[in-house]
Amino acid sequence: MAADILNKMDANGKTEVTNVLPKDIGTDYSFKRQIVWKNAIGFLIFHLMGLWGLWLMVSQVTWKTFFWSWFVLFCASEGVTIGAHRLYSHKAFKARPLLRAVLIFLQTMAGQNCMYIWVRDHRLHHRYSDTDADPHNAKRGFFFCHIGWLMSKKHPYVKLMGKNIDMSDLEADWMVMFQKRFYKTLYVICAILLPVWVPVHFFGESWLHSFLVVYVCRTVLQLNGTWLVNSAAHIYGTRPYDKNLQPVESWFVSMISLGEGWHNYHHAFPWDYKAAELPTLFNQTAHIIKFFERIGLAYDLKVVPQDMIKNRIHMTGDGTHYEYGNDEARSSVEARGPLHPLNPTYNTTFKAPQPVLKKEGLPLYHETDLVKETKIRHRPIGLAH
């Protein structure tokens, strides 16, 4: 097996990563991950400091600092959801240079690595979703796909298949490459110094309190909101658009992540600027993109035709769609109390799929854009025509 070859040890006892291209990619549960202890300990300390900052936020700092920290969290999150995700990863719309610059600034403030690496990892996640080539493979369990993937060495398939992700569009964008080159410096300025300085200078806050609340606590809350899309929105929910895809629909995650939790739809139709069938329910990001369109900063917003959505639901859905589903399928979802995926009593009789993908993987953009993807030589898996 290719996985056996990838796990061979060389003469020095180190894992030997070969350039074997697998025909099919699934999840090898026998693969043993190596913990990166400096990352694990760093995240533990950072989260403990975040709890300290949360206590200060609700009990010590001024109301101005409280609202400033949430304003920064919101803006930085939109830098990820609008900029890194819907614009740069999936080309769901186009943006004028001014909007691109603002989104790159806000994405830097979020502190989730530079735009180039974020997009590369996310495209890899979509191309080989929930397999060993997915950086945060949900088949490994909630903890791994939430935060554990950042505490362990990458699976060899992640490194191998990541080299095949086409990043030429970002490489041609000088603003993205400028941020990539100077990311560490820009991160210190945009994510730490500027947000922390505002409460100190204008609200009379101490540097320590401002640092713990506006930087540490805000970052911890923001990261965990983003990680819920990788974890809860891949495990706890229904699959009304494609039961063959691991991602699920979660209004709770959508509420937390500004519209990113309608994840079964998003993985079925990754090019839709709404990342959801409906733009109105817990999808602030879609409204903001439409606002940018009205003022001329965004254009060419891609939307999936309703007949294509309906056909996909009937062909591959699990039957739980609010309009085109059936009562038998809907009755398979139950919970005591609020019906949402983070309720411990949430239950569904549907089994999660076991994806095995060809090495070319799943589509990333609009189906009409696939002709530009020279590496895709076959009809993409699960794409409705």
KAPEZI-V340523 format. One record per pair of residues at least 6 apart in sequence whose C-alpha atoms are under 8 Angstrom apart, sorted by the first residue. I is the first residue (numbers start at 0). GAP is how many residues later the second one is. If there is no record, write none. Layout:
I&GAP / I&GAP
This chain:
1&18 / 1&19 / 1&20 / 2&25 / 4&13 / 5&9 / 5&10 / 5&11 / 5&12 / 5&14 / 5&150 / 6&8 / 6&9 / 6&10 / 7&7 / 7&8 / 7&9 / 8&6 / 8&7 / 9&6 / 16&139 / 18&141 / 20&139 / 20&338 / 21&337 / 22&335 / 22&336 / 23&332 / 23&333 / 23&334 / 23&335 / 24&103 / 24&106 / 24&107 / 24&108 / 24&331 / 24&332 / 24&333 / 24&334 / 25&104 / 25&105 / 25&106 / 25&328 / 25&329 / 25&330 / 25&331 / 26&103 / 26&104 / 26&105 / 26&112 / 26&329 / 27&104 / 28&111 / 32&119 / 32&120 / 32&121 / 32&122 / 33&118 / 33&119 / 34&116 / 34&117 / 34&118 / 35&115 / 35&116 / 35&117 / 36&114 / 38&111 / 38&112 / 38&113 / 39&110 / 39&111 / 45&170 / 45&174 / 46&170 / 46&173 / 48&163 / 48&167 / 48&168 / 49&162 / 49&163 / 49&166 / 49&167 / 49&168 / 49&170 / 50&166 / 51&160 / 51&165 / 52&156 / 52&159 / 52&160 / 52&163 / 52&164 / 53&159 / 53&163 / 55&153 / 55&156 / 55&157 / 56&8 / 56&9 / 56&156 / 57&8 / 60&144 / 60&148 / 61&141 / 61&143 / 63&135 / 63&139 / 64&134 / 64&138 / 64&140 / 64&145 / 64&149 / 65&147 / 67&131 / 67&146 / 68&126 / 68&144 / 68&145 / 68&146 / 68&149 / 69&148 / 71&123 / 71&142 / 71&146 / 72&37 / 72&145 / 72&146 / 72&149 / 74&31 / 75&30 / 75&31 / 75&32 / 75&33 / 75&34 / 76&29 / 76&30 / 76&33 / 76&145 / 76&180 / 77&25 / 77&28 / 77&29 / 77&180 / 77&207 / 78&23 / 78&24 / 78&25 / 78&26 / 78&27 / 78&28 / 78&29 / 78&31 / 79&23 / 79&26 / 79&27 / 79&30 / 80&177 / 80&179 / 80&204 / 81&21 / 81&203 / 81&207 / 82&17 / 82&20 / 82&21 / 82&24 / 83&19 / 83&20 / 83&23 / 83&31 / 83&34 / 83&35 / 84&34 / 84&37 / 85&6 / 85&7 / 85&185 / 85&187 / 85&189 / 86&6 / 86&7 / 86&8 / 87&31 / 87&82 / 88&30 / 88&31 / 88&33 / 88&34 / 88&275 / 89&33 / 89&180 / 89&181 / 89&274 / 89&275 / 90&180 / 90&274 / 91&178 / 91&179 / 91&180 / 91&181 / 91&209 / 91&210 / 91&273 / 91&274 / 92&180 / 92&205 / 92&206 / 92&207 / 92&208 / 92&209 / 93&204 / 93&205 / 93&206 / 93&207 / 94&202 / 94&203 / 94&204 / 95&201 / 95&202 / 97&199 / 98&198 / 98&199 / 100&74 / 103&11 / 103&71 / 103&72 / 103&75 / 104&85 / 105&84 / 106&7 / 106&8 / 107&6 / 107&7 / 107&75 / 107&78 / 107&79 / 107&82 / 107&83 / 108&78 / 108&81 / 108&82 / 108&83 / 109&81 / 109&109 / 109&112 / 110&76 / 110&80 / 110&108 / 111&6 / 111&111 / 112&70 / 113&65 / 113&66 / 113&69 / 114&61 / 114&64 / 114&65 / 115&54 / 115&60 / 115&61 / 115&64 / 119&42 / 119&45 / 119&47 / 120&14 / 120&41 / 122&42 / 122&241 / 123&9 / 123&10 / 123&11 / 123&34 / 123&37 / 123&38 / 123&41 / 124&8 / 124&9 / 124&10 / 124&11 / 125&8 / 125&141 / 125&236 / 125&237 / 125&238 / 126&7 / 126&233 / 126&234 / 126&235 / 126&236 / 126&237 / 127&6 / 127&229 / 127&233 / 127&234 / 128&8 / 128&117 / 128&233 / 129&6 / 129&7 / 129&8 / 129&9 / 129&116 / 129&225 / 130&6 / 130&8 / 130&224 / 130&225 / 130&226 / 131&23 / 131&25 / 131&26 / 132&22 / 132&23 / 132&24 / 132&25 / 132&26 / 132&28 / 133&24 / 134&14 / 134&19 / 134&20 / 134&23 / 135&8 / 135&9 / 135&10 / 135&13 / 135&94 / 136&7 / 136&8 / 137&6 / 137&7 / 137&92 / 137&93 / 137&96 / 137&97 / 141&89 / 141&90 / 141&93 / 142&88 / 144&82 / 144&85 / 144&86 / 145&78 / 145&81 / 145&82 / 145&84 / 145&85 / 146&80 / 169&6 / 169&7 / 170&6 / 178&7 / 190&24 / 191&19 / 191&23 / 194&19 / 194&20 / 195&11 / 195&14 / 195&15 / 195&18 / 195&19 / 196&10 / 196&13 / 198&6 / 198&11 / 199&6 / 199&7 / 199&10 / 224&28 / 224&31 / 224&32 / 225&31 / 227&25 / 228&24 / 228&28 / 228&31 / 228&32 / 228&34 / 231&18 / 231&21 / 231&109 / 231&110 / 232&14 / 232&15 / 232&16 / 232&17 / 232&20 / 232&28 / 232&29 / 232&30 / 233&12 / 233&13 / 233&14 / 233&29 / 234&11 / 234&12 / 234&13 / 234&117 / 235&12 / 235&14 / 235&105 / 235&106 / 235&110 / 236&11 / 236&12 / 236&13 / 236&103 / 236&104 / 236&111 / 237&10 / 237&11 / 237&12 / 237&26 / 237&80 / 237&82 / 237&110 / 238&6 / 238&7 / 238&8 / 238&9 / 238&10 / 238&25 / 238&78 / 238&79 / 238&81 / 239&9 / 239&24 / 239&25 / 239&73 / 239&77 / 239&78 / 239&79 / 239&80 / 239&81 / 239&85 / 240&23 / 240&24 / 240&27 / 240&68 / 240&71 / 240&72 / 240&75 / 240&76 / 240&77 / 240&80 / 241&22 / 241&23 / 241&26 / 241&70 / 241&71 / 241&74 / 241&75 / 241&76 / 241&140 / 242&73 / 242&74 / 242&75 / 242&109 / 242&110 / 243&72 / 243&109 / 243&110 / 243&111 / 243&138 / 244&19 / 244&22 / 244&23 / 244&108 / 244&110 / 245&18 / 245&106 / 245&107 / 245&108 / 245&109 / 246&16 / 246&17 / 246&20 / 247&13 / 247&14 / 247&15 / 247&16 / 247&17 / 248&12 / 248&13 / 248&14 / 248&15 / 248&16 / 249&11 / 249&12 / 249&13 / 249&90 / 249&91 / 250&10 / 250&11 / 250&31 / 250&89 / 251&9 / 251&88 / 251&89 / 251&90 / 252&6 / 252&7 / 252&8 / 253&6 / 253&7 / 253&8 / 253&28 / 253&29 / 254&6 / 254&27 / 254&28 / 257&24 / 257&25 / 257&26 / 257&27 / 258&16 / 258&17 / 258&22 / 258&23 / 258&24 / 258&25 / 258&26 / 258&27 / 259&15 / 259&23 / 261&13 / 261&14 / 262&12 / 262&13 / 264&10 / 264&11 / 264&12 / 265&6 / 265&9 / 265&10 / 267&114 / 267&115 / 268&6 / 268&35 / 268&97 / 269&93 / 269&94 / 269&95 / 269&96 / 270&31 / 270&32 / 270&33 / 270&93 / 270&94 / 270&95 / 271&29 / 271&30 / 271&31 / 271&32 / 271&94 / 272&13 / 272&16 / 272&28 / 272&29 / 272&30 / 273&9 / 273&11 / 273&12 / 273&29 / 274&11 / 278&7 / 278&8 / 279&7 / 288&9 / 289&8 / 291&6 / 292&6 / 301&64 / 307&76 / 307&77 / 309&14 / 310&73 / 311&72 / 312&6 / 312&8 / 312&11 / 313&10 / 317&7 / 317&11 / 318&6 / 318&7 / 318&9 / 318&10 / 318&11 / 319&6 / 319&7 / 319&9 / 319&10 / 320&9 / 331&15 / 331&16 / 331&17 / 331&18 / 332&13 / 332&14 / 332&15 / 332&16 / 333&11 / 333&12 / 333&13 / 333&14 / 334&8 / 334&10 / 334&11 / 334&12 / 335&9 / 335&10 / 338&7 / 339&6 / 356&24 / 359&15 / 359&16 / 359&17 / 359&18 / 360&19 / 360&20 / 361&18 / 361&19 / 361&20 / 362&7 / 362&17 / 362&18 / 362&20 / 369&6
